[in-house]
Amino acid sequence: MSSENRVNDFRAELPLSYRILLKVPKLSLESFSERFQGIFWIIVLPVLFMCDFFANLAFLTMLPFPSNCLSVFLLTLTIALLLLRILLERALNTRDAMLKQGSYRWDVEKSFQEYEQLLRSRKRQEVEPVDGEETQ
């Protein structure tokens, strides 16, 4: 069974709640650079939570009873769904990356031999004097 089929089978076997959550539209963070993704998680997300808190506070104090609870619930649910969608997509991308066989093959034996050669050459450089230095 190829790795592509395993990834597709894995996505097909997701629970119904995950498949529904994947249908929620989201801002695709993968299309942005890693720097922007970090800015999103470090700056934008906490600001979004603060705005959510103040919006909920305003809704609770300014709206009449049934609509204030409903608006607070809907706002919080919307933000939670968007964040869960982003987290689920990241988890699935990580899972897919682990299931797919990459083009790079890990050859530990060869890497270890190259490392040993590097250490030997450094040791030889320490022992041998550099041209221009006088030995005593």
N, C-alpha and C positions, 0 to 999 in steps of 0.2 A: 504494500500500500504506500503510495507516494505521500510525501509530507504535505502537499497541497490538499490532498483528499482528507488527511487527518485534521487539518485546520478547518476545512469546510464541515466535516462531521462534528467537530467540537462545537462550532457555532450553531449547527442544527440541533444539537442536544442541549442547548442552554435552556434553563427554566423559562416558562412563559413570561414571568415578570421581567427577566433580563431582556428577552426579545422585545417586549413592549417598551421597555426603557430605552433600548437602542433606536427606537423609532422616534423618540423625542428629538426635535431639531436642536442643534447646538452650534455654537461658534467653534469651528474646527481649529483647535490649538496646534495641531500637527502642521498646519500650513504656515504657521509663524516660526520664526527662529527660536532656538532654545533660550536665548536671552529674553525674548518677549514672554515665553512661557514662564520663566522665573519671575518676571515682573508681574505676571498675572497672579501667580500663587502667593507672592510676597506682598504686593501692593494692592492690586485690584480686588482680590478676594476679601481682605480685611475691610477695605473701604465699602465693598458691597454689603458686608455684614453690618457695618455701622449704619449705613443708609437704611438697611432693612429694619434695624432696631428703631431708628427714629421715625421711619414711615409707619411701623406698627404702633408706635406710641402715639403718633398723630391720628391714625385711624381709630384707635381705641378711645381717644379723648374727644375727637371732633365729630364722629359719626354716631347715629343712633344705634341702639342695642343690636338688632339682628344683623345689620349690615356691617358693623364694625368687626364683629367676630368672623364673619364670612370673608371680608377683605383681608384681614390679618392671616387667616388660614390660607387663602388663595395665594397671597404674596409669598408666604413662607414655603408653601408647597411648590410654587414655581421655581424658586431659587434652589430648593432641595432637589427637585427633579433635574435641573440643569447641572448641578454639581455631581449628582449621582451618575448622570449620563457621561460626563467628562471622566470621572473616575473609572467607570465600567469600561469605557473605550480604551483608556490607558492600560487597564489590567488585561484586556483582551489583546491589545497590541503586543504587550510583553509576552503573553502566553503564545501568540502566533510566532513571535520572533524566536522563542525557545523551541517550538515544534518544527519550524522550517530549518532545513539544513543549509547552512551558509556556504558560500563558495570558499571560505577560508578553512583550511584544514589545520587543526592543532597538532603539530608534531613536537611533542615534548622532548623526545630524545635529541632531535636536531637542535632545538632551542637550548637545551642543556649543554650540548657540545660547543655551541657558539659562545655561550656564557663562559664556559671553562677557558676557551681560547682567549676571550677578552680579558679574563683575570690573569692568565699567564702573560699576555703581552703587557699588561699594566705592571705586573711584577718585574718583568724584564726591563721596562723603562725606568723603574725606580732603582734597580740595581746598576744599570749601565749609566755612566756619566754622560751628560749632554755635551755636545761639541762646544767648545768655548769655555767650559768650566774646568778649572784646574783641580786635579786630584792631589791630595796631600798624603 
